[in-house]
């Protein structure tokens, strides 16, 4: 899908309105006839860590057509500026007037990473007129960051915002002087003449997620054959499998990153696949996947790597799964059931199970994630609880495995 981060939810009273000035706002209709507003917001108030914009849309009679909430590209320090987009459902009539609010929790420090820069290295127009943009995010500071987020606002010659698109970079380790690739995909209008970047990265605290380790690609095992399909955006490739913790210690949460050029050599960048936050204990495994969109058929010269966060000091506990079985069914979505047991010495909540469905050759053909909710909300040491995970599968599957973790 096109990387769009519009969020349509009910406004709650936990967020406070703050002073904001809205600039360079325009709107357009996408291929589904959704009405999309894009622009920039300047923060005239105190810092806001997770800013949102709230739009109220009126017709010519002054009646409210709709209200909608959209995410701002990045945290806003005092006097900070960032792009936003807000989407309204297909068929919404054009409003005569819009009122905007900047809302969010006011903080002492917005927590915006500094010293970042981005540049576009290559771009290519693919199917349906979508532009594939390949670039790099660079850490020019003396700080070490965790990953990174690139938001781009394409503007016309008058500085008006025409499109806003965002995505995470393809990597976890962002040390001083390091660059990480990113890919953005958008259907850009012909009047777009420039781009403004709004950048952020994970600011790590000592002992809280700053440690990134490398695993060999041989740790990515039992992987399904890459499944490729033709989509309106290009060729989509998905690969899923087990990632084994080959280190003698540490709970590792891995991700697969890299570049897989298309058949003409355009360097398309992998995106994070199905999310499994259960870490892998030494000698064990967890699940990971990557998702790829190339303008045309993907090539063979993949440059992949596995990076993992060391979660050992964060209190996460890997726990046991038993009686795991795949429930028969004819649909492409199968159910995996079993029991999770708290084998740690502390009560656990926020328990998650990741399940994989396997074909007769032992290759992973799909993974799924589900929470476990004990009857009293907490799973005591030695206690067990049932789980059920739905897994979207690709091809015939005959067996299942599962991994689980929880937090005190």
C-alpha positions as CSV (number, residue, x, y, z in Angstrom):
1,X,0.0,0.0,0.0
2,X,1.0,3.6,-0.4
3,X,2.5,4.7,2.9
4,X,-0.2,6.8,4.3
5,X,-0.5,7.5,8.0
6,X,-3.8,9.2,8.3
7,X,-5.7,8.1,11.5
8,X,-9.5,8.4,11.7
9,X,-10.5,7.9,15.4
10,X,-12.8,9.5,17.9
11,X,-11.1,12.4,19.6
12,X,-10.6,11.8,23.3
13,X,-10.1,14.3,26.1
14,X,-6.7,13.0,27.0
15,X,-5.2,15.3,24.4
16,X,-5.2,19.0,24.8
17,X,-5.5,21.7,22.2
18,X,-2.5,23.9,21.8
19,X,-1.6,26.9,19.7
20,X,-0.8,26.0,16.1
21,X,-0.6,27.8,12.8
22,X,-1.6,25.9,9.7
23,X,0.3,26.6,6.5
24,X,0.4,25.6,2.8
25,X,-2.7,23.4,3.1
26,X,-4.1,21.8,-0.1
27,X,-6.4,18.8,-0.8
28,X,-6.9,16.2,-3.4
29,X,-8.9,13.0,-4.1
30,X,-7.1,9.7,-4.3
31,X,-7.9,6.7,-6.5
32,X,-10.7,5.6,-4.0
33,X,-12.3,9.0,-4.0
34,X,-11.1,9.7,-0.5
35,X,-10.6,13.4,0.2
36,X,-7.1,14.0,1.5
37,X,-5.9,17.2,3.1
38,X,-2.2,17.9,3.4
39,X,-0.2,20.8,4.8
40,X,2.2,21.9,7.5
41,X,1.6,22.9,11.2
42,X,3.7,25.4,13.1
43,X,3.7,24.9,16.9
44,X,3.2,28.2,18.6
45,X,2.8,26.6,22.1
46,X,4.9,24.3,24.3
47,X,6.5,21.1,23.0
48,X,4.2,18.2,21.9
49,X,5.6,14.7,21.9
50,X,2.8,13.0,19.8
51,X,1.1,15.8,17.9
52,X,-2.2,15.3,16.0
53,X,-4.2,17.6,13.9
54,X,-8.0,17.7,14.2
55,X,-10.1,19.0,11.4
56,X,-13.8,20.1,11.4
57,X,-15.3,20.3,8.0
58,X,-18.3,22.5,7.2
59,X,-20.6,22.9,4.2
60,X,-21.8,26.2,2.8
61,X,-24.6,26.4,5.3
62,X,-22.3,26.0,8.3
63,X,-23.3,22.5,9.1
64,X,-20.6,20.0,10.0
65,X,-19.9,17.5,7.2
66,X,-17.3,15.5,9.1
67,X,-14.5,15.6,11.6
68,X,-11.2,13.8,11.2
69,X,-7.9,13.3,13.0
70,X,-4.5,13.0,11.4
71,X,-1.0,12.3,12.5
72,X,1.8,14.9,12.2
73,X,5.1,13.8,10.7
74,X,7.2,14.1,13.8
75,X,7.2,15.4,17.4
76,X,7.0,19.2,17.6
77,X,9.3,21.2,19.9
78,X,8.3,24.8,20.6
79,X,8.4,26.7,17.3
80,X,8.7,23.4,15.4
81,X,7.1,22.8,12.1
82,X,6.1,19.5,10.4
83,X,3.8,18.2,7.7
84,X,0.5,16.3,8.2
85,X,-2.2,14.6,6.3
86,X,-5.8,14.0,7.1
87,X,-8.1,11.6,5.2
88,X,-11.9,11.7,4.8
89,X,-13.9,8.6,3.6
90,X,-14.7,8.1,-0.1
91,X,-17.6,10.2,-1.3
92,X,-17.2,12.9,1.3
93,X,-18.3,16.2,-0.4
94,X,-15.9,19.1,-0.7
95,X,-16.3,21.3,2.3
96,X,-16.8,25.0,2.1
97,X,-14.7,25.7,5.2
98,X,-12.3,23.8,7.5
99,X,-11.3,24.6,11.1
100,X,-8.0,23.1,12.3
101,X,-6.6,22.3,15.8
102,X,-3.2,21.1,16.9
103,X,-3.6,18.7,19.8
104,X,-1.4,16.5,21.9
105,X,0.1,16.0,25.3
106,X,2.2,19.0,26.3
107,X,5.6,18.0,27.5
108,X,8.9,19.6,28.6
109,X,10.8,18.0,25.8
110,X,9.3,16.8,22.5
111,X,11.9,14.1,22.2
112,X,12.8,14.9,18.6
113,X,16.0,13.4,17.4
114,X,18.4,16.0,16.1
115,X,21.3,16.0,13.6
116,X,19.5,13.9,10.9
117,X,19.5,14.5,7.2
118,X,17.9,12.8,4.2
119,X,18.5,12.7,0.5
120,X,17.0,11.1,-2.5
121,X,19.4,9.0,-4.5
122,X,17.2,7.6,-7.2
123,X,13.6,7.7,-8.3
124,X,11.6,5.7,-10.8
125,X,8.0,5.8,-12.1
126,X,6.4,2.4,-11.9
127,X,3.0,0.9,-12.7
128,X,0.0,3.2,-12.3
129,X,2.2,6.3,-12.3
130,X,3.5,5.7,-8.7
131,X,6.9,7.1,-8.1
132,X,9.4,4.8,-6.2
133,X,11.9,7.0,-4.3
134,X,15.1,5.4,-3.0
135,X,17.1,7.5,-0.5
136,X,19.2,7.5,2.7
137,X,18.8,8.8,6.2
138,X,22.1,9.9,7.8
139,X,22.9,10.5,11.4
140,X,25.1,13.6,11.5
141,X,25.0,13.9,15.3
142,X,27.2,12.4,18.0
143,X,24.2,10.4,19.3
144,X,23.3,6.8,18.7
145,X,19.7,6.3,17.6
146,X,17.4,3.3,17.1
147,X,16.1,3.1,13.6
148,X,14.6,6.2,11.9
149,X,11.4,7.6,10.4
150,X,11.4,9.6,7.1
151,X,8.4,11.8,6.3
152,X,8.5,13.6,2.9
153,X,6.2,16.5,1.9
154,X,6.3,17.2,-1.9
155,X,5.6,20.8,-2.7
156,X,4.9,23.0,-5.7
157,X,6.8,26.1,-6.8
158,X,4.7,28.2,-4.4
159,X,5.6,26.0,-1.4
160,X,2.2,24.4,-1.1
161,X,2.1,20.8,0.1
162,X,0.8,18.4,-2.5
163,X,1.5,15.0,-1.1
164,X,2.8,13.6,2.3
165,X,4.2,10.1,2.6
166,X,6.2,8.5,5.4
167,X,7.9,5.2,6.2
168,X,10.6,3.8,8.6
169,X,14.1,3.3,7.4
170,X,15.4,-0.2,6.7
171,X,17.6,-0.7,9.7
172,X,17.8,-0.5,13.5
173,X,21.4,0.6,14.2
174,X,21.9,4.3,13.5
175,X,25.2,5.3,14.9
176,X,27.0,8.6,14.4
177,X,27.9,9.0,10.7
178,X,25.9,6.0,9.6
179,X,23.3,6.1,6.8
180,X,20.3,3.8,6.4
181,X,18.3,3.3,3.2
182,X,14.6,4.1,2.9
183,X,11.9,3.8,0.2
184,X,8.8,6.0,-0.3
185,X,6.1,5.3,-2.8
186,X,3.6,7.9,-3.9
187,X,1.6,9.0,-7.0
188,X,3.2,12.4,-7.4
189,X,1.4,15.2,-9.4
190,X,3.3,16.8,-12.2
191,X,3.4,20.2,-10.4
192,X,5.6,18.8,-7.6
193,X,8.9,20.7,-7.8
194,X,10.6,19.9,-4.5
195,X,10.4,17.9,-1.3
196,X,10.7,18.8,2.4
197,X,11.9,16.2,4.8
198,X,10.7,15.8,8.4
199,X,12.9,13.3,10.3
200,X,13.0,11.4,13.6
201,X,14.6,8.4,15.2
202,X,14.4,6.4,18.4
203,X,16.2,8.2,21.2
204,X,17.6,5.4,23.4
205,X,18.3,5.5,27.1
206,X,21.3,3.6,28.4
207,X,20.1,0.0,29.0
208,X,16.8,0.5,27.3
209,X,17.0,-0.8,23.8
210,X,20.3,0.8,22.6
211,X,22.1,-2.5,22.1
212,X,21.8,-3.7,18.5
213,X,23.5,-7.0,17.5
214,X,24.0,-8.6,14.1
215,X,23.0,-12.1,13.2
216,X,24.2,-14.0,10.2
217,X,21.6,-14.4,7.4
218,X,21.9,-18.2,8.0
219,X,19.9,-17.6,11.2
220,X,16.9,-16.9,8.9
221,X,15.7,-20.4,8.4
222,X,12.7,-22.5,7.3
223,X,11.8,-19.6,5.1
224,X,9.0,-20.0,2.6
225,X,9.8,-19.4,-1.0
226,X,9.4,-15.8,-1.8
227,X,5.8,-15.2,-2.9
228,X,5.5,-12.5,-5.6
229,X,2.3,-10.9,-6.9
230,X,1.5,-8.2,-9.3
231,X,-0.3,-5.2,-7.5
232,X,-1.4,-1.7,-8.7
233,X,1.8,-0.4,-7.1
234,X,4.3,-2.9,-8.6
235,X,5.6,-6.3,-7.7
236,X,5.0,-7.3,-4.1
237,X,7.3,-9.9,-2.6
238,X,6.8,-11.4,0.9
239,X,9.2,-13.8,2.7
240,X,8.6,-15.3,6.2
241,X,10.5,-17.7,8.4
242,X,12.2,-18.5,11.7
243,X,15.1,-16.4,13.0
244,X,17.3,-18.4,15.3
245,X,19.3,-16.8,18.2
246,X,22.8,-18.1,17.4
247,X,24.4,-16.2,20.3
248,X,25.3,-17.7,23.7
249,X,23.2,-15.2,25.6
250,X,20.7,-12.4,25.3
251,X,17.0,-12.2,24.3
252,X,17.0,-11.0,20.7
253,X,14.2,-9.3,18.8
254,X,15.3,-9.6,15.1
255,X,14.2,-7.9,11.9
256,X,15.2,-8.5,8.3
257,X,16.5,-5.5,6.3
258,X,18.1,-4.8,3.0
259,X,17.9,-4.0,-0.7
260,X,16.4,-6.2,-3.4
261,X,16.8,-4.5,-6.8
262,X,14.2,-5.1,-9.5
263,X,15.2,-6.7,-12.7
264,X,16.4,-3.4,-14.1
265,X,18.6,-2.7,-11.1
266,X,16.5,-0.2,-9.2
267,X,17.4,-0.6,-5.5
268,X,14.0,-1.3,-3.8
269,X,14.2,-1.4,0.0
270,X,12.6,-4.1,2.2
271,X,9.9,-3.1,4.6
272,X,9.0,-4.8,7.9
273,X,6.8,-7.8,7.5
274,X,4.3,-9.4,9.9
275,X,5.1,-8.1,13.4
276,X,6.2,-10.7,16.0
277,X,7.6,-9.0,19.2
278,X,8.3,-12.3,21.0
279,X,12.1,-12.4,21.3
280,X,14.3,-15.4,20.7
281,X,16.2,-17.0,23.6
282,X,19.6,-18.5,23.1
283,X,19.3,-21.7,21.2
284,X,15.7,-20.9,20.3
285,X,13.9,-18.9,17.6
286,X,11.2,-16.4,16.8
287,X,9.5,-15.3,13.6
288,X,10.3,-12.5,11.2
289,X,9.4,-11.5,7.7
290,X,10.1,-8.9,5.1
291,X,7.8,-7.2,2.6
292,X,9.1,-5.7,-0.6
293,X,7.6,-3.5,-3.3
294,X,9.6,-3.1,-6.5
295,X,8.5,-1.2,-9.6
296,X,8.9,-4.4,-11.7
297,X,10.0,-8.0,-11.2
298,X,12.5,-8.3,-8.3
299,X,16.0,-9.3,-9.3
300,X,18.3,-11.9,-7.7
301,X,21.1,-9.7,-6.2
302,X,19.6,-9.3,-2.7
303,X,21.7,-7.5,-0.1
304,X,20.0,-8.6,3.1
305,X,21.0,-8.5,6.8
306,X,19.5,-9.4,10.2
307,X,19.7,-6.9,13.0
308,X,18.3,-7.5,16.5
309,X,17.5,-5.6,19.6
310,X,18.9,-7.1,22.8
311,X,15.9,-7.1,25.2
312,X,17.7,-8.9,28.1
313,X,17.6,-6.0,30.5
314,X,14.0,-4.9,29.7
315,X,12.3,-7.5,31.8
316,X,10.8,-9.5,28.9
317,X,10.3,-13.2,29.8
318,X,10.2,-15.9,27.1
319,X,7.8,-18.6,28.3
320,X,6.7,-22.1,27.2
321,X,4.1,-23.1,24.7
322,X,2.6,-26.7,24.7
323,X,0.0,-28.8,23.0
324,X,0.4,-26.7,19.8
325,X,-1.7,-27.9,16.9
326,X,-3.0,-26.7,13.6
327,X,-6.8,-26.9,13.3
328,X,-7.9,-28.4,10.0
329,X,-9.8,-26.1,7.7
330,X,-10.2,-25.3,4.0
331,X,-9.6,-21.6,4.1
332,X,-6.4,-19.7,3.7
333,X,-6.7,-18.5,7.3
334,X,-6.0,-21.4,9.7
335,X,-6.1,-21.5,13.5
336,X,-3.3,-22.6,15.8
337,X,-4.2,-23.5,19.3
338,X,-2.3,-24.5,22.4
339,X,-1.4,-23.6,26.0
340,X,1.1,-21.1,27.3
341,X,2.7,-21.7,30.7
342,X,4.5,-19.0,32.7
343,X,7.9,-20.7,33.3
344,X,9.4,-17.6,34.8
345,X,9.5,-16.6,38.5
346,X,7.4,-13.5,38.2
347,X,3.7,-12.8,37.4
348,X,3.3,-11.8,33.8
349,X,0.9,-9.6,31.7
350,X,1.0,-8.4,28.1
351,X,1.5,-12.0,27.0
352,X,1.9,-12.5,23.2
353,X,2.0,-15.6,21.2
354,X,3.4,-15.9,17.6
355,X,2.4,-19.0,15.7
356,X,3.8,-20.3,12.4
357,X,2.1,-22.7,10.0
358,X,4.4,-25.1,8.1
359,X,4.1,-27.2,4.9
360,X,5.2,-30.8,4.6
361,X,8.8,-29.8,3.9
362,X,9.0,-27.8,7.1
363,X,8.9,-24.3,5.5
364,X,7.0,-21.5,7.2
365,X,3.9,-20.7,5.1
366,X,2.5,-18.0,7.3
367,X,2.6,-16.5,10.8
368,X,0.1,-14.9,13.1
369,X,0.1,-13.0,16.4
370,X,-2.4,-12.9,19.2
371,X,-2.5,-11.8,22.9
372,X,-3.2,-14.1,25.7
373,X,-5.6,-12.8,28.3
374,X,-5.6,-14.8,31.6
375,X,-8.9,-14.8,33.5
376,X,-7.5,-12.6,36.3
377,X,-5.4,-10.4,33.9
378,X,-2.1,-11.8,35.2
379,X,-0.4,-15.2,34.6
380,X,1.2,-16.3,37.9
381,X,4.4,-18.4,37.9
382,X,3.6,-21.9,36.9
383,X,0.1,-21.0,35.7
384,X,-1.2,-21.8,32.2
385,X,-3.7,-20.3,29.8
386,X,-5.0,-21.4,26.4
387,X,-4.3,-19.4,23.2
388,X,-5.7,-19.3,19.7
389,X,-3.8,-17.6,16.8
390,X,-5.2,-17.0,13.3
391,X,-2.6,-17.5,10.6
392,X,-3.0,-16.4,7.0
393,X,-1.3,-19.2,5.0
394,X,0.2,-19.4,1.6
395,X,-0.2,-22.9,0.2
396,X,-0.9,-26.2,1.9
397,X,0.2,-26.5,5.5
398,X,0.4,-29.6,7.8
399,X,1.8,-28.5,11.2
400,X,2.4,-25.6,13.5
401,X,4.8,-24.1,16.1
402,X,4.4,-21.3,18.5
403,X,6.6,-19.0,20.7
404,X,5.5,-16.7,23.5
405,X,6.6,-14.0,25.9
406,X,5.3,-11.7,28.6
407,X,6.2,-8.8,30.7
408,X,6.2,-8.3,34.5
